[in-house]
Amino acid sequence: MITRFKTIRLALGALLAAFFLAGAVQAADVKDGRAMVTPAKDDRYSIDGFTFGKAELFGYISDLKDTKKITGLVLKNGKKASDEQKRVIGSVGKGLQIEAFFLDGKQLVPIVAE
């Protein structure tokens, strides 16, 4: 009986630790209310340790808008990003009614979606 109680307690402790670490990782790529996205190969995007295509990115950013109350989206390494990646970030921002930028050095450059 005591062994079963200890096992359950350890399992719950491990579960709580996993939730805490997952929350810490997710918060890492949100700064000043803006989600920080890194361009990846093949017109993909990385955020919070995940790599997404444009449709998945839209869904993930939509979730961050609801849960983390983000107000903007920033494409890091803007000089290395393709024009298509910049266009997609602008489109996601417009679709979710949040600001969209790319980072040029230390300056935020607005992306205006067509």
DSSP file (Angstrom, degrees, kcal/mol; ACC not computed):
  #  RESIDUE AA STRUCTURE BP1 BP2  ACC     N-H-->O    O-->H-N    N-H-->O    O-->H-N    TCO  KAPPA ALPHA  PHI   PSI    X-CA   Y-CA   Z-CA
    1    1 A M     >        0   0    0      0, 0.0     4,-1.9     0, 0.0     5,-0.1   0.000 360.0 360.0 360.0 -45.7    0.0    0.0    0.0
    2    2 A I  H  >  +     0   0    0      1,-0.2     4,-2.4     2,-0.2     5,-0.2   0.883 360.0  53.0 -66.1 -37.7    2.8    2.4    0.9
    3    3 A T  H  > S+     0   0    0      1,-0.2     4,-2.3     2,-0.2    -1,-0.2   0.903 108.2  50.0 -64.0 -41.7    4.7    1.5   -2.2
    4    4 A R  H  > S+     0   0    0      2,-0.2     4,-2.3     1,-0.2    -1,-0.2   0.903 110.3  50.6 -63.7 -41.2    1.7    2.2   -4.4
    5    5 A F  H  X S+     0   0    0     -4,-1.9     4,-2.5     1,-0.2    -2,-0.2   0.911 110.9  48.5 -63.0 -43.7    1.2    5.6   -2.7
    6    6 A K  H  X S+     0   0    0     -4,-2.4     4,-2.5     2,-0.2    -1,-0.2   0.891 110.6  51.4 -63.8 -39.6    4.9    6.5   -3.3
    7    7 A T  H  X S+     0   0    0     -4,-2.3     4,-2.4     2,-0.2    -2,-0.2   0.921 111.5  46.5 -63.5 -44.8    4.7    5.5   -6.9
    8    8 A I  H  X S+     0   0    0     -4,-2.3     4,-2.6     2,-0.2     5,-0.2   0.914 112.5  50.8 -63.9 -43.0    1.6    7.6   -7.5
    9    9 A R  H  X S+     0   0    0     -4,-2.5     4,-2.2     1,-0.2    -2,-0.2   0.905 111.4  47.5 -63.0 -42.3    3.2   10.6   -5.7
   10   10 A L  H  X S+     0   0    0     -4,-2.5     4,-2.4     2,-0.2    -1,-0.2   0.902 111.7  50.7 -64.9 -41.4    6.4   10.2   -7.9
   11   11 A A  H  X S+     0   0    0     -4,-2.4     4,-2.3     2,-0.2    -2,-0.2   0.920 111.4  47.4 -63.6 -43.9    4.3   10.0  -11.0
   12   12 A L  H  X S+     0   0    0     -4,-2.6     4,-2.5     2,-0.2    -1,-0.2   0.891 111.5  51.6 -64.7 -39.2    2.3   13.1  -10.1
   13   13 A G  H  X S+     0   0    0     -4,-2.2     4,-2.2    -5,-0.2    -2,-0.2   0.911 110.8  47.6 -62.7 -42.8    5.5   15.0   -9.3
   14   14 A A  H  X S+     0   0    0     -4,-2.4     4,-2.1     2,-0.2    -2,-0.2   0.888 111.6  51.2 -65.5 -39.2    7.0   14.0  -12.6
   15   15 A L  H  X S+     0   0    0     -4,-2.3     4,-2.2     2,-0.2    -2,-0.2   0.917 110.5  47.9 -64.5 -44.5    3.9   15.1  -14.4
   16   16 A L  H  X S+     0   0    0     -4,-2.5     4,-2.3     1,-0.2    -2,-0.2   0.896 110.9  51.6 -63.2 -40.5    3.8   18.5  -12.7
   17   17 A A  H  X S+     0   0    0     -4,-2.2     4,-2.5     2,-0.2    -1,-0.2   0.899 108.8  51.3 -63.1 -40.3    7.5   19.0  -13.5
   18   18 A A  H  X S+     0   0    0     -4,-2.1     4,-2.4     2,-0.2    -2,-0.2   0.913 110.4  48.1 -63.8 -43.5    6.8   18.2  -17.2
   19   19 A F  H  X S+     0   0    0     -4,-2.2     4,-2.2     2,-0.2    -2,-0.2   0.905 111.7  50.5 -62.9 -41.3    4.0   20.8  -17.3
   20   20 A F  H  X S+     0   0    0     -4,-2.3     4,-1.9     1,-0.2    -2,-0.2   0.929 112.7  45.5 -62.6 -45.8    6.2   23.4  -15.7
   21   21 A L  H  X S+     0   0    0     -4,-2.5     4,-2.2     2,-0.2    -2,-0.2   0.876 110.7  53.4 -67.1 -37.3    9.0   22.8  -18.1
   22   22 A A  H  X S+     0   0    0     -4,-2.4     4,-2.2     1,-0.2    -1,-0.2   0.907 109.6  48.7 -63.6 -41.1    6.7   22.8  -21.1
   23   23 A G  H  X S+     0   0    0     -4,-2.2     4,-1.7     1,-0.2    -1,-0.2   0.876 110.0  51.6 -65.5 -37.8    5.3   26.2  -20.0
   24   24 A A  H  X S+     0   0    0     -4,-1.9     4,-0.6     2,-0.2    -2,-0.2   0.887 111.0  47.7 -67.1 -38.9    8.8   27.6  -19.6
   25   25 A V  H >< S+     0   0    0     -4,-2.2     3,-0.9     1,-0.2     4,-0.5   0.916 110.4  51.7 -67.8 -42.8    9.8   26.5  -23.1
   26   26 A Q  H >< S+     0   0    0     -4,-2.2     3,-0.7     1,-0.3    -1,-0.2   0.862 108.3  51.2 -64.0 -35.5    6.7   27.9  -24.6
   27   27 A A  H >< S+     0   0    0     -4,-1.7     3,-1.4     1,-0.2    -1,-0.3   0.643  90.9  81.4 -75.6 -14.0    7.2   31.3  -23.0
   28   28 A A  T << S+     0   0    0     -3,-0.9    -1,-0.2    -4,-0.6    -2,-0.2   0.818  90.6  48.1 -65.2 -32.3   10.8   31.5  -24.3
   29   29 A D  T <  S+     0   0    0     -3,-0.7     7,-3.4    -4,-0.5     2,-0.5   0.083  92.9  87.2-100.7  24.3    9.8   32.7  -27.8
   30   30 A V  E <   +A   35   0A   0     -3,-1.4     2,-0.4     5,-0.2     5,-0.2  -0.981  52.5 171.9-121.4 118.5    7.4   35.5  -26.7
   31   31 A K  E >   -A   34   0A   0      3,-2.7     3,-1.9    -2,-0.5    -3,-0.0  -0.993  66.5 -10.1-130.2 131.1    9.0   38.9  -26.0
   32   32 A D  T 3  S-     0   0    0     -2,-0.4    -1,-0.1     1,-0.3     3,-0.1   0.831 129.5 -54.2  52.8  36.4    7.2   42.1  -25.4
   33   33 A G  T 3  S+     0   0    0      1,-0.2    38,-3.4    37,-0.1    39,-1.2   0.608 116.7 112.2  78.2  11.3    3.9   40.5  -26.4
   34   34 A R  E <   -Ab  31  72A   0     -3,-1.9    -3,-2.7    36,-0.2     2,-0.4  -0.959  67.1-126.8-121.7 136.3    5.3   39.4  -29.7
   35   35 A A  E     -Ab  30  73A   0     37,-2.3    39,-3.2    -2,-0.4     2,-0.7  -0.656  23.0-141.5 -78.5 130.5    6.0   35.8  -30.9
   36   36 A M  E     - b   0  74A   0     -7,-3.4     2,-0.4    -2,-0.4    12,-0.3  -0.855  21.5-173.5 -99.8 113.7    9.5   35.4  -32.2
   37   37 A V  E     - b   0  75A   0     37,-3.4    39,-3.4    -2,-0.7    10,-0.2  -0.876  11.4-150.9-111.5 137.5    9.7   33.2  -35.2
   38   38 A T  E     -E   46   0B   0      8,-3.0     8,-3.2    -2,-0.4     2,-0.1  -0.907  22.4-118.7-107.7 132.7   12.9   32.0  -36.9
   39   39 A P  E     -E   45   0B   0      0, 0.0     6,-0.2     0, 0.0     2,-0.2  -0.457  35.6-171.8 -67.6 141.9   13.0   31.2  -40.6
   40   40 A A  E  >  -E   44   0B   0      4,-2.7     4,-0.7     1,-0.2     3,-0.5  -0.680  32.1 -66.1-123.6 178.6   13.9   27.6  -41.4
   41   41 A K  T  4 S+     0   0    0     -2,-0.2     3,-0.5     1,-0.2    -1,-0.2  -0.212 110.9  22.6 -64.9 156.4   14.7   25.6  -44.6
   42   42 A D  T  4 S-     0   0    0      1,-0.2    -1,-0.2     2,-0.0     3,-0.1   0.863 133.0 -60.1  57.4  43.7   12.2   25.0  -47.3
   43   43 A D  T  4 S+     0   0    0     -3,-0.5    11,-0.3     1,-0.2    -1,-0.2   0.898 102.6 134.8  51.4  47.0    9.9   28.0  -46.4
   44   44 A R  E  <  -E   40   0B   0     -4,-0.7    -4,-2.7    -3,-0.5     2,-0.3  -0.699  44.8-137.1-116.8 173.2    9.3   26.6  -42.9
   45   45 A Y  E     -EF  39  52B   0      7,-2.6     7,-3.5    -6,-0.2     2,-0.4  -0.989   4.7-149.7-139.4 139.6    9.3   28.4  -39.6
   46   46 A S  E     +EF  38  51B   0     -8,-3.2    -8,-3.0    -2,-0.3     2,-0.3  -0.923  24.7 154.1-114.3 136.1   10.7   27.5  -36.1
   47   47 A I  E >   - F   0  50B   0      3,-2.3     3,-2.1    -2,-0.4   -10,-0.1  -0.941  67.9  -0.1-156.3 137.2    9.2   28.7  -32.8
   48   48 A D  T 3  S-     0   0    0     -2,-0.3     3,-0.1   -12,-0.3   -11,-0.1   0.785 129.5 -55.2  55.7  31.6    9.4   27.2  -29.3
   49   49 A G  T 3  S+     0   0    0      1,-0.3     2,-0.3   -23,-0.0    -1,-0.3   0.507 116.9 107.9  83.4   3.4   11.4   24.2  -30.5
   50   50 A F  E <   -F   47   0B   0     -3,-2.1    -3,-2.3     2,-0.0     2,-0.5  -0.829  58.2-145.1-112.0 152.9    8.9   23.3  -33.2
   51   51 A T  E     -F   46   0B   0     -2,-0.3     2,-0.3    -5,-0.2    -5,-0.2  -0.980  25.1-178.3-119.0 130.0    9.2   23.6  -37.0
   52   52 A F  E     -F   45   0B   0     -7,-3.5    -7,-2.6    -2,-0.5     2,-0.1  -0.863  26.5-130.8-126.8 155.3    6.0   24.4  -38.9
   53   53 A G     >  -     0   0    0     -2,-0.3     4,-2.4    -9,-0.2     5,-0.2  -0.339  52.4 -87.8 -83.8-178.5    4.8   25.0  -42.4
   54   54 A K  H  > S+     0   0    0    -11,-0.3     4,-2.0     1,-0.2     5,-0.1   0.884 126.4  48.1 -66.9 -37.7    2.6   28.1  -43.1
   55   55 A A  H  > S+     0   0    0      2,-0.2     4,-1.8     1,-0.2    -1,-0.2   0.924 114.4  45.7 -67.9 -43.1   -0.7   26.5  -42.2
   56   56 A E  H  > S+     0   0    0      1,-0.2     4,-2.5     2,-0.2    -2,-0.2   0.881 110.7  54.5 -66.8 -36.8    0.6   25.0  -39.0
   57   57 A L  H  X S+     0   0    0     -4,-2.4     4,-3.0     2,-0.2     5,-0.3   0.917 105.3  53.3 -61.7 -43.1    2.3   28.3  -38.1
   58   58 A F  H  X S+     0   0    0     -4,-2.0     4,-2.2     1,-0.2    -1,-0.2   0.933 111.4  45.7 -57.2 -46.8   -1.0   30.1  -38.5
   59   59 A G  H  X S+     0   0    0     -4,-1.8     4,-2.0     2,-0.2    -1,-0.2   0.895 113.8  48.4 -64.3 -40.7   -2.7   27.7  -36.1
   60   60 A Y  H  X S+     0   0    0     -4,-2.5     4,-2.2     2,-0.2    -2,-0.2   0.921 113.0  46.6 -67.6 -43.8    0.1   27.9  -33.5
   61   61 A I  H  X S+     0   0    0     -4,-3.0     4,-2.3     2,-0.2    -1,-0.2   0.873 109.9  55.1 -66.4 -36.3    0.2   31.7  -33.6
   62   62 A S  H  X S+     0   0    0     -4,-2.2     4,-1.8    -5,-0.3    -1,-0.2   0.909 108.2  48.9 -60.8 -41.9   -3.6   31.8  -33.3
   63   63 A D  H  X S+     0   0    0     -4,-2.0     4,-2.9     1,-0.2     5,-0.3   0.910 110.3  50.4 -64.2 -42.4   -3.3   29.6  -30.2
   64   64 A L  H  X>S+     0   0    0     -4,-2.2     4,-2.1     1,-0.2     6,-0.9   0.863 106.8  55.6 -63.5 -35.1   -0.6   31.9  -28.8
   65   65 A K  H  <5S+     0   0    0     -4,-2.3     4,-0.4     4,-0.2    -1,-0.2   0.911 114.5  39.6 -62.4 -41.1   -2.9   34.9  -29.4
   66   66 A D  H  <5S+     0   0    0     -4,-1.8    -2,-0.2    -5,-0.1    -1,-0.2   0.903 127.9  30.2 -74.8 -42.3   -5.6   33.3  -27.4
   67   67 A T  H  <5S+     0   0    0     -4,-2.9    -3,-0.2    -5,-0.1    -2,-0.2   0.887 132.6  27.8 -89.4 -41.5   -3.4   31.9  -24.6
   68   68 A K  T  <5S-     0   0    0     -4,-2.1    -3,-0.2    -5,-0.3    -2,-0.1   0.459  96.4-129.6-101.1  -3.7   -0.5   34.3  -24.3
   69   69 A K      < -     0   0    0     -5,-0.7    -4,-0.2    -4,-0.4    -3,-0.1   0.878  37.8-176.1  57.2  42.1   -2.4   37.4  -25.6
   70   70 A I        -     0   0    0     -6,-0.9   -36,-0.2    -9,-0.2    -1,-0.1  -0.362  20.2-167.5 -68.2 151.4    0.3   38.2  -28.1
   71   71 A T        +     0   0    0    -38,-3.4    28,-2.2     1,-0.1     2,-0.3   0.386  64.6  23.2-117.8  -2.4   -0.1   41.4  -30.1
   72   72 A G  E     -bc  34  99A   0    -39,-1.2   -37,-2.3    26,-0.2     2,-0.4  -0.959  58.6-135.3-158.5 174.0    2.5   40.8  -32.8
   73   73 A L  E     -bc  35 100A   0     26,-1.6    28,-2.6    -2,-0.3     2,-0.5  -0.999  17.1-164.8-140.3 128.7    4.7   38.5  -34.7
   74   74 A V  E     -bc  36 101A   0    -39,-3.2   -37,-3.4    -2,-0.4     2,-0.8  -0.974  12.2-149.6-123.4 127.6    8.4   39.0  -35.5
   75   75 A L  E     -bc  37 102A   0     26,-2.4    28,-2.7    -2,-0.5     3,-0.3  -0.848  24.4-147.5 -92.4 108.8   10.4   37.1  -38.1
   76   76 A K  S    S+     0   0    0    -39,-3.4     5,-0.1    -2,-0.8    28,-0.0  -0.282  77.2  29.5 -72.2 162.3   14.0   36.9  -36.7
   77   77 A N  S >> S+     0   0    0     28,-0.2     3,-1.2   -39,-0.1     4,-1.1   0.920  73.4 175.6  53.7  47.5   17.0   37.0  -39.0
   78   78 A G  T 34 S+     0   0    0     25,-1.9    26,-0.2    -3,-0.3     3,-0.1   0.777  71.1  58.3 -57.6 -30.6   15.0   39.0  -41.5
   79   79 A K  T 34 S+     0   0    0     24,-0.5    -1,-0.3     1,-0.2    25,-0.1   0.827 109.7  44.3 -69.1 -30.3   17.9   39.4  -43.9
   80   80 A K  T <4 S+     0   0    0     -3,-1.2    -1,-0.2     2,-0.1    -2,-0.2   0.627  94.4  98.8 -87.9 -14.7   18.3   35.7  -44.2
   81   81 A A  S  < S-     0   0    0     -4,-1.1     2,-0.1    -3,-0.1    -4,-0.0  -0.429  76.7-117.4 -74.3 146.7   14.5   35.0  -44.6
   82   82 A S     >  -     0   0    0     -2,-0.1     4,-2.0     1,-0.1     5,-0.2  -0.356  23.9-111.1 -76.4 163.2   13.1   34.6  -48.1
   83   83 A D  H  > S+     0   0    0      1,-0.2     4,-2.5     2,-0.2     5,-0.1   0.864 120.7  55.5 -61.5 -35.0   10.6   37.0  -49.6
   84   84 A E  H  > S+     0   0    0      2,-0.2     4,-2.5     1,-0.2    -1,-0.2   0.903 105.6  50.6 -64.7 -41.4    8.0   34.2  -49.3
   85   85 A Q  H  > S+     0   0    0      2,-0.2     4,-2.2     1,-0.2    -2,-0.2   0.905 111.6  47.8 -63.8 -40.8    8.7   33.8  -45.6
   86   86 A K  H  X S+     0   0    0     -4,-2.0     4,-2.3     2,-0.2    -2,-0.2   0.914 111.4  51.0 -63.9 -42.3    8.3   37.5  -45.1
   87   87 A R  H  X S+     0   0    0     -4,-2.5     4,-2.3     1,-0.2    -2,-0.2   0.907 109.9  49.5 -61.6 -42.2    5.0   37.4  -47.1
   88   88 A V  H  X S+     0   0    0     -4,-2.5     4,-2.9     2,-0.2     5,-0.2   0.912 109.3  51.2 -64.8 -42.8    3.7   34.5  -45.1
   89   89 A I  H  X S+     0   0    0     -4,-2.2     4,-2.4     1,-0.2    -1,-0.2   0.915 111.7  48.1 -60.9 -42.1    4.5   36.3  -41.7
   90   90 A G  H  X S+     0   0    0     -4,-2.3     4,-2.4     2,-0.2    23,-0.3   0.894 112.1  49.5 -63.0 -40.1    2.6   39.3  -43.0
   91   91 A S  H  X S+     0   0    0     -4,-2.3     4,-2.7     2,-0.2    -2,-0.2   0.898 110.6  49.0 -66.4 -41.8   -0.3   37.2  -44.1
   92   92 A V  H  X S+     0   0    0     -4,-2.9     4,-2.0     2,-0.2    -2,-0.2   0.928 112.5  49.1 -63.2 -44.9   -0.5   35.4  -40.7
   93   93 A G  H  X>S+     0   0    0     -4,-2.4     5,-2.7    -5,-0.2     4,-0.6   0.924 113.4  45.8 -60.0 -45.8   -0.4   38.8  -39.0
   94   94 A K  H ><5S+     0   0    0     -4,-2.4     3,-0.7     1,-0.2    -2,-0.2   0.919 112.1  51.2 -63.9 -43.8   -3.1   40.2  -41.2
   95   95 A G  H 3<5S+     0   0    0     -4,-2.7    -1,-0.2     1,-0.2    -2,-0.2   0.838 117.8  38.1 -63.6 -33.3   -5.3   37.1  -40.8
   96   96 A L  H 3<5S-     0   0    0     -4,-2.0    -1,-0.2    -5,-0.2    -2,-0.2   0.406 110.2-120.8 -98.1   1.2   -5.0   37.2  -37.0
   97   97 A Q  T <<5S+     0   0    0     -3,-0.7     2,-0.3    -4,-0.6    -3,-0.2   0.920  70.9 124.0  57.5  48.4   -5.2   41.0  -36.8
   98   98 A I      < -     0   0    0     -5,-2.7   -26,-0.2    -6,-0.1    -1,-0.2  -0.893  68.6 -89.2-128.6 162.2   -1.8   41.3  -35.1
   99   99 A E  E     -c   72   0A   0    -28,-2.2   -26,-1.6    -2,-0.3     2,-0.4  -0.377  37.8-156.3 -69.4 148.8    1.3   43.3  -36.0
  100  100 A A  E     +c   73   0A   0     11,-0.3    11,-2.8   -28,-0.2     2,-0.3  -0.997  19.5 161.5-131.2 133.1    3.9   41.6  -38.2
  101  101 A F  E     -cD  74 110A   0    -28,-2.6   -26,-2.4    -2,-0.4     2,-0.4  -0.918  28.3-142.3-138.9 162.4    7.6   42.5  -38.4
  102  102 A F  E     -cD  75 109A   0      7,-2.1     7,-2.8    -2,-0.3     2,-0.6  -0.976  29.0-119.3-123.8 150.7   10.9   41.2  -39.5
  103  103 A L  E     - D   0 108A   0    -28,-2.7   -25,-1.9    -2,-0.4     2,-0.7  -0.766  24.8-174.6 -92.5 118.2   14.1   41.9  -37.6
  104  104 A D  E >  S- D   0 107A   0      3,-3.2     3,-1.9    -2,-0.6     2,-0.8  -0.869  70.8 -54.8-112.5  94.7   16.7   43.8  -39.5
  105  105 A G  T 3  S-     0   0    0     -2,-0.7   -28,-0.2     1,-0.3   -27,-0.1  -0.653 121.1 -25.0  70.7-112.5   19.7   43.8  -37.1
  106  106 A K  T 3  S+     0   0    0     -2,-0.8     2,-0.4    -3,-0.1    -1,-0.3   0.313 120.8  97.3-111.0   5.0   18.1   45.4  -34.1
  107  107 A Q  E <   -D  104   0A   0     -3,-1.9    -3,-3.2     2,-0.0     2,-0.6  -0.792  67.7-135.9-101.7 137.8   15.3   47.2  -35.9
  108  108 A L  E     -D  103   0A   0     -2,-0.4    -5,-0.2    -5,-0.2    -2,-0.0  -0.800  19.6-164.0 -87.6 123.1   11.8   46.0  -36.3
  109  109 A V  E     -D  102   0A   0     -7,-2.8    -7,-2.1    -2,-0.6    -2,-0.0  -0.942  20.8-123.3-109.5 120.0   10.6   46.6  -39.9
  110  110 A P  E     -D  101   0A   0      0, 0.0     2,-0.6     0, 0.0    -9,-0.3  -0.304  16.0-143.2 -62.5 143.5    6.8   46.3  -40.4
  111  111 A I        -     0   0    0    -11,-2.8     2,-0.7   -22,-0.1   -11,-0.3  -0.948  10.1-155.9-107.7 120.7    5.6   43.8  -42.9
  112  112 A V        -     0   0    0     -2,-0.6     2,-0.2     2,-0.0   -22,-0.1  -0.871  11.5-144.7-100.1 115.8    2.5   45.1  -44.9
  113  113 A A              0   0    0     -2,-0.7   -26,-0.0   -23,-0.3   -25,-0.0  -0.559 360.0 360.0 -80.6 142.1    0.5   42.2  -46.2
  114  114 A E              0   0    0     -2,-0.2    -1,-0.1   -27,-0.1   -23,-0.0   0.449 360.0 360.0 -83.2 360.0   -1.2   42.6  -49.6
